[in-house]
Amino acid sequence: RCCCPHTSAHSPTMGYDISTGAAYAVLYTVLSLFTVLAILSAGYCGKGTMLKKLGCILLPKAAVDEDGEEVATDTADFFLAARNSANAKTIALSFFASSMGAWVVYAPTELGANPELSWIAVIGYAVASASPAVLVFFIGPPLRKITGEKAFSTTDFGLVRYGRLIQFCIAVMSVFYMFIYMVAELTAISNIFGLVCNVNTFDTTTINYTTSIAVSVAVFTWFYTSIAGLPGSLVTDKFQAWLMFILIFILLLVACTNPANQLTKEEFAVASNWTGDGAMAAVTLIIAVLCAEMFNQATWQRVWAAKDVPAMRKGFAWGSFSVFLLMMFFGIMGMIAFALDPENYLIYNKFYYLAFFDLLAPLSQFWHIVVLIVCTALAASTVDSVQTAIASCVSSDFIRYGIPDKWATFITRGLLIVINVPAVIMSSKRFDVLGLFLVADLVCATAVLPVFLGLITKDIGAIPAPTELGAFLGIWSGIVAVLVNGKVLGFNEAVNPITGEVIATGPWSYFWLTNSTQCALCGSTTMVTFIVTPLVAGFFTLFFSKIDIRLRGERARKPIFLMAQPEEEAKNYNLVAKDEQEEDGDIAMEETNKSRDEVA
């Protein structure tokens, strides 16, 4: 995510001179390597000991399931969920690789290179990117327990805990957010290849080239995820993560030891600032990213892919730490780039979002090729994870409705095509992805507490366990809070602060959050919006749930549309019924023990 608006109307010229032919060679070589890894993970070349030792084969934790039946790895369930197969290291590397897309070469460096944001914004962005894993560390186990071991994503949590209505809300928000994420990745990798090959990405005549890059990434990732499913994505994530670790470390050494990039402590002090604007941007980033990432099913898939809860928790802990370090690395690189040439950045001869590339420009062509390898790995790791995550939103219904495994995997592959085509088309249009991201972040902020307050399954004093109707009205309360916020501010139209283009008009235009000319996520107005929106939604979820229970009694705790749930779901996952059964079982056990004592 780039946080500051692009201020250029032309493509900056830099010291990169890689030919388009060489760039294609790098792209297809890297993507082909990942495809081979996915094929190996699917067992098409056998499941020998060597492949298992290399981590190319994922196997479930137990040879038999809870019913004593042998666990198969060629089923649709394993293809879609990789259930109980990933150890802590795999979860850590997978979360790191799937979270860190090609956008990281722009976004944190952009904040670091902006002297008005600097340290606090960089630290805030690093915390924001790492925080989803920290939250999953704590709420993942209870959510997995409530939802059951046969779930695929939090859409199943919505169905199990609430009902079809909330499941639908979660699915819509998740697909919207992840689709925008995919468009952003395809746009970013296309622009990076254009930049390194000196192709003007602001010229409409170069659309064919940048689109070809997006198509290549989309097709290759679709192909190998269609062959290997989520297990293939997890395996490629591991190797992509190690590749990124090694190459980024090498780039760090080479870039910082290059004579053209040397600077004194005094020069660095120009870029090293602690500002109020940076603090507000940091708060906004933490809330916005955390709210949105709670609907990123690529993260939640790893909850059920983990061998067990300890492996899941260790994996997310290490993954979170790795993400934090990488975000700090790119942020500091941006600060160094600004410190080397502050005059040109301040007069916009250089641009904050390209700071990382400015730092690498003096290096030889070989290192520019290394940059392409790293960026390709970053993009592929995110796109393949998002593709399988979007499919997971409907995976459970494929399995639970008894669709044969062959057809379930076939439908999933078709669904991924349907997702990829519009994503590639949108990336070719070079839309302002940041604006779409902000809309997605704010929409997710309206729903994050209504959904995850569902972890409260029993009343706690005056605090009720949320009902489905209460959660649904809570989401709408969050939406109303955004509209009221815009009304209070007198906001009638969203205007791009740089180009002056009118993006939207009317009360709904406030969702675009065009509040600041300095930074899209800067300023107190945007920060307050992101603080108030989830709090209002959470409060009214509990408020309406309380009223709902008062008016409808115990019926309020059941799904609104009982017929919309499969019979097996209603029988196994109705929380009220389950609690009553557990209580009846406890009473029966106590009476049995009492009778035994009397006989004795």
Protein Blocks (a to p, Z undefined) as FASTA:
>chain_A
ZZbdcfbfbdcddfbfbdfklmmmmmmmmmmmmmmmmmmmnopnojafklmmnopaccdf
bfbdfkopacdfkbfklmmnopokbcfklmmmmmmmmmmcfklmmmmmmmmmmmklmmml
mmmmmmmmmmmmmmmmmmmmmmmmmnopkbfbfmlmmmmmnommlmmmmmmmmmmmmmmm
mmmmmmmmmmmmmmmnopafkbmklmmmmmmmmmmmmmmmmmmmmmnommlmmmmmmmmm
mmmmmmmmmmmmmmmmpmklgccfklmmmmmccdfklmmmmmmmmmmmmmmmmmmmklmm
mmmmpmblmlmmmmmmmmmmmmmmmmmmmmmmmmmmmmmmmmlmmnopacfklmmmmmmm
mpcfklmmmmmmmmmmmmmmmmmmmmmmmmmmmmmmmmmnopafklmmmmmmmmmmmmmm
mmmmmmmnopafklmmmmmmmmmmmmmmmmmmmmpmbdehjbccddfklmmmmmmmmmmm
mmmmmmmnopabdcdfklopafbgcjklmmnopabfkbmkgcjklmmmmmmmmmmmmmmm
mmmmmmmmmmnmmmlmpcfblmlpcfklmmmmmmklmmmmmmmmmmmmmmmmmmmmmmZZ
